[in-house]
Amino acid sequence: MRTNFKSKSAAPLFLAASLTGCGNVPIEENALAAPAFDPARYFSGLIKAWGTVHNWQGKLTRHFVADIDASIANNVITLDESFIFSDGERQTRVWQLSRNADGHYVGEANDIAGQAQGETNGNAMRWSYEMDLTVSGKVYRVRFDDWLWQIDEQTLINRAKIIKFGVKVGEVVLFMRKQSSDERVANRSE
């Protein structure tokens, strides 16, 4: 499955690459001590997510709602994600995440090129991975610099920069909330 990133032209994407660069903030400088983010603890049960997609200029191009069914088996975290975008497009992605002996995480998904690499520190997690992204009907291999911050036991904020040729060409901003038993029942009846 490919992710579709709406844009009028890919030309600004390449022009931006020649004009600016992207920063690389270490995770230690972009995390708060508490609450400590433990992916195996947070990613269990049903999670609801709301997000926005922005182009390289910061313009909102569309928004989405996602349902995430998170589970753990044999030390592998599975995130079964179903997206509905404001333009009617539907996407699914199934992540499988595991923790290495050195404490770093690796992840794979149906539309990710190779393996995602991740690490945690304090309340933050940082992922880096490549994906084939559709822009105006053409497919581009881009890199995601994906940050998650746990705000409290139920809430996670996610910001993913989309990078091509070392330059930010887009961004996805996402808010996740674990669903209580009452919210799960209400969501099923909608």
BELNORWO-V554316 format. One record per residue. N is the residue number from 1. RES is the residue in one small letter. SS is DSSP state (h for helix, s for strand, l for the rest). PHI is phi in whole degrees, -180 to 180 (none if undefined). PSI is psi in radians with two decimals (999 if undefined). Layout:
# BELNORWO-V554316
n->N res->RES ss->SS phi->PHI psi->PSI
n->N res->RES ss->SS phi->PHI psi->PSI
This chain:
# BELNORWO-V554316
n->1 res->m ss->l phi->none psi->2.38
n->2 res->r ss->l phi->-107 psi->2.58
n->3 res->t ss->s phi->-89 psi->2.37
n->4 res->n ss->s phi->-102 psi->2.13
n->5 res->f ss->l phi->-115 psi->1.87
n->6 res->k ss->l phi->-71 psi->2.31
n->7 res->s ss->l phi->-159 psi->2.58
n->8 res->k ss->l phi->-71 psi->-0.58
n->9 res->s ss->l phi->-155 psi->2.55
n->10 res->a ss->l phi->-83 psi->-0.22
n->11 res->a ss->h phi->-57 psi->-0.77
n->12 res->p ss->h phi->-61 psi->-0.53
n->13 res->l ss->h phi->-58 psi->-0.77
n->14 res->f ss->h phi->-80 psi->-0.57
n->15 res->l ss->h phi->-64 psi->-0.75
n->16 res->a ss->h phi->-61 psi->-0.58
n->17 res->a ss->h phi->-62 psi->-0.54
n->18 res->s ss->h phi->-87 psi->-0.15
n->19 res->l ss->h phi->-106 psi->-0.49
n->20 res->t ss->l phi->-141 psi->2.96
n->21 res->g ss->l phi->-127 psi->3.06
n->22 res->c ss->l phi->-114 psi->2.50
n->23 res->g ss->l phi->-83 psi->2.85
n->24 res->n ss->l phi->-136 psi->1.60
n->25 res->v ss->l phi->-87 psi->2.19
n->26 res->p ss->l phi->-62 psi->2.59
n->27 res->i ss->h phi->-61 psi->-0.56
n->28 res->e ss->h phi->-63 psi->-0.48
n->29 res->e ss->h phi->-92 psi->-0.05
n->30 res->n ss->l phi->-127 psi->0.54
n->31 res->a ss->l phi->-137 psi->2.59
n->32 res->l ss->l phi->-102 psi->2.70
n->33 res->a ss->l phi->-66 psi->-0.63
n->34 res->a ss->l phi->-134 psi->2.63
n->35 res->p ss->l phi->-77 psi->2.51
n->36 res->a ss->l phi->-65 psi->2.25
n->37 res->f ss->l phi->-87 psi->2.08
n->38 res->d ss->l phi->-119 psi->1.82
n->39 res->p ss->h phi->-55 psi->-0.65
n->40 res->a ss->h phi->-66 psi->-0.52
n->41 res->r ss->h phi->-83 psi->-0.75
n->42 res->y ss->h phi->-71 psi->-0.79
n->43 res->f ss->l phi->-85 psi->1.32
n->44 res->s ss->l phi->-147 psi->2.32
n->45 res->g ss->s phi->90 psi->-2.84
n->46 res->l ss->s phi->-93 psi->2.41
n->47 res->i ss->s phi->-130 psi->2.37
n->48 res->k ss->s phi->-105 psi->2.46
n->49 res->a ss->s phi->-134 psi->2.56
n->50 res->w ss->s phi->-130 psi->2.35
n->51 res->g ss->s phi->-148 psi->2.93
n->52 res->t ss->s phi->-129 psi->2.62
n->53 res->v ss->s phi->-118 psi->2.29
n->54 res->h ss->s phi->-123 psi->2.55
n->55 res->n ss->s phi->-83 psi->-3.04
n->56 res->w ss->l phi->-64 psi->-0.38
n->57 res->q ss->l phi->-90 psi->-0.05
n->58 res->g ss->l phi->91 psi->0.01
n->59 res->k ss->l phi->-73 psi->2.31
n->60 res->l ss->s phi->-66 psi->2.15
n->61 res->t ss->s phi->-103 psi->-0.50
n->62 res->r ss->s phi->-174 psi->2.98
n->63 res->h ss->s phi->-134 psi->2.98
n->64 res->f ss->s phi->-154 psi->2.88
n->65 res->v ss->s phi->-126 psi->2.49
n->66 res->a ss->s phi->-136 psi->2.54
n->67 res->d ss->s phi->-111 psi->2.27
n->68 res->i ss->s phi->-121 psi->2.13
n->69 res->d ss->s phi->-102 psi->1.89
n->70 res->a ss->s phi->-107 psi->2.35
n->71 res->s ss->s phi->-148 psi->2.85
n->72 res->i ss->s phi->-131 psi->2.31
n->73 res->a ss->s phi->-148 psi->2.30
n->74 res->n ss->l phi->54 psi->0.74
n->75 res->n ss->l phi->63 psi->0.34
n->76 res->v ss->s phi->-114 psi->2.19
n->77 res->i ss->s phi->-89 psi->2.21
n->78 res->t ss->s phi->-112 psi->2.23
n->79 res->l ss->s phi->-117 psi->1.87
n->80 res->d ss->s phi->-97 psi->1.82
n->81 res->e ss->s phi->-106 psi->2.31
n->82 res->s ss->s phi->-123 psi->2.09
n->83 res->f ss->s phi->-108 psi->2.47
n->84 res->i ss->s phi->-126 psi->2.05
n->85 res->f ss->s phi->-92 psi->2.77
n->86 res->s ss->l phi->-62 psi->-0.40
n->87 res->d ss->l phi->-91 psi->0.13
n->88 res->g ss->l phi->96 psi->-0.21
n->89 res->e ss->l phi->-66 psi->2.49
n->90 res->r ss->s phi->-119 psi->2.45
n->91 res->q ss->s phi->-137 psi->2.69
n->92 res->t ss->s phi->-131 psi->2.63
n->93 res->r ss->s phi->-148 psi->2.37
n->94 res->v ss->s phi->-120 psi->1.94
n->95 res->w ss->s phi->-91 psi->2.52
n->96 res->q ss->s phi->-127 psi->2.04
n->97 res->l ss->s phi->-116 psi->2.46
n->98 res->s ss->s phi->-144 psi->2.72
n->99 res->r ss->s phi->-102 psi->2.26
n->100 res->n ss->l phi->-77 psi->2.93
n->101 res->a ss->l phi->-60 psi->-0.51
n->102 res->d ss->l phi->-82 psi->0.04
n->103 res->g ss->l phi->92 psi->-0.19
n->104 res->h ss->l phi->-81 psi->2.80
n->105 res->y ss->s phi->-110 psi->2.63
n->106 res->v ss->s phi->-126 psi->2.64
n->107 res->g ss->s phi->-147 psi->2.63
n->108 res->e ss->s phi->-135 psi->2.59
n->109 res->a ss->s phi->-147 psi->2.85
n->110 res->n ss->l phi->-62 psi->-0.42
n->111 res->d ss->l phi->-121 psi->0.33
n->112 res->i ss->s phi->-101 psi->2.38
n->113 res->a ss->s phi->-83 psi->2.03
n->114 res->g ss->s phi->74 psi->-2.57
n->115 res->q ss->s phi->-110 psi->2.47
n->116 res->a ss->s phi->-80 psi->2.52
n->117 res->q ss->s phi->-116 psi->2.34
n->118 res->g ss->s phi->-144 psi->2.78
n->119 res->e ss->s phi->-147 psi->2.73
n->120 res->t ss->s phi->-119 psi->2.70
n->121 res->n ss->s phi->-161 psi->2.16
n->122 res->g ss->l phi->57 psi->-2.24
n->123 res->n ss->l phi->-90 psi->0.13
n->124 res->a ss->s phi->-113 psi->2.69
n->125 res->m ss->s phi->-137 psi->2.42
n->126 res->r ss->s phi->-124 psi->2.29
n->127 res->w ss->s phi->-117 psi->2.57
n->128 res->s ss->s phi->-135 psi->2.27
n->129 res->y ss->s phi->-161 psi->2.89
n->130 res->e ss->s phi->-111 psi->2.58
n->131 res->m ss->s phi->-145 psi->2.60
n->132 res->d ss->s phi->-87 psi->2.06
n->133 res->l ss->s phi->-114 psi->2.28
n->134 res->t ss->s phi->-90 psi->2.17
n->135 res->v ss->s phi->-128 psi->2.05
n->136 res->s ss->l phi->50 psi->0.74
n->137 res->g ss->l phi->83 psi->-0.09
n->138 res->k ss->s phi->-109 psi->2.61
n->139 res->v ss->s phi->-104 psi->2.27
n->140 res->y ss->s phi->-124 psi->2.43
n->141 res->r ss->s phi->-85 psi->2.08
n->142 res->v ss->s phi->-125 psi->2.86
n->143 res->r ss->s phi->-110 psi->2.45
n->144 res->f ss->s phi->-106 psi->2.27
n->145 res->d ss->s phi->-107 psi->1.73
n->146 res->d ss->s phi->-112 psi->2.04
n->147 res->w ss->s phi->-113 psi->2.40
n->148 res->l ss->s phi->-125 psi->2.44
n->149 res->w ss->s phi->-129 psi->2.18
n->150 res->q ss->s phi->-84 psi->2.19
n->151 res->i ss->l phi->-93 psi->-0.75
n->152 res->d ss->l phi->-153 psi->-2.97
n->153 res->e ss->l phi->-62 psi->-0.46
n->154 res->q ss->l phi->-106 psi->-0.27
n->155 res->t ss->s phi->-116 psi->2.34
n->156 res->l ss->s phi->-133 psi->2.42
n->157 res->i ss->s phi->-115 psi->2.40
n->158 res->n ss->s phi->-130 psi->2.28
n->159 res->r ss->s phi->-129 psi->2.15
n->160 res->a ss->s phi->-120 psi->2.05
n->161 res->k ss->s phi->-86 psi->2.39
n->162 res->i ss->s phi->-102 psi->2.17
n->163 res->i ss->s phi->-125 psi->2.35
n->164 res->k ss->s phi->-135 psi->2.30
n->165 res->f ss->l phi->55 psi->0.59
n->166 res->g ss->l phi->78 psi->0.14
n->167 res->v ss->s phi->-122 psi->2.42
n->168 res->k ss->s phi->-68 psi->2.14
n->169 res->v ss->s phi->-115 psi->-0.07
n->170 res->g ss->s phi->-176 psi->3.07
n->171 res->e ss->s phi->-156 psi->2.54
n->172 res->v ss->s phi->-120 psi->2.26
n->173 res->v ss->s phi->-117 psi->2.32
n->174 res->l ss->s phi->-140 psi->2.44
n->175 res->f ss->s phi->-119 psi->2.20
n->176 res->m ss->s phi->-118 psi->2.52
n->177 res->r ss->s phi->-141 psi->2.18
n->178 res->k ss->s phi->-64 psi->2.47
n->179 res->q ss->l phi->-95 psi->2.34
n->180 res->s ss->l phi->-77 psi->2.99
n->181 res->s ss->h phi->-59 psi->-0.73
n->182 res->d ss->h phi->-64 psi->-0.74
n->183 res->e ss->h phi->-66 psi->-0.64
n->184 res->r ss->h phi->-62 psi->-0.76
n->185 res->v ss->h phi->-65 psi->-0.79
n->186 res->a ss->h phi->-62 psi->-0.71
n->187 res->n ss->h phi->-66 psi->-0.60
n->188 res->r ss->h phi->-68 psi->-0.51
n->189 res->s ss->h phi->-86 psi->-0.13
n->190 res->e ss->l phi->-78 psi->999
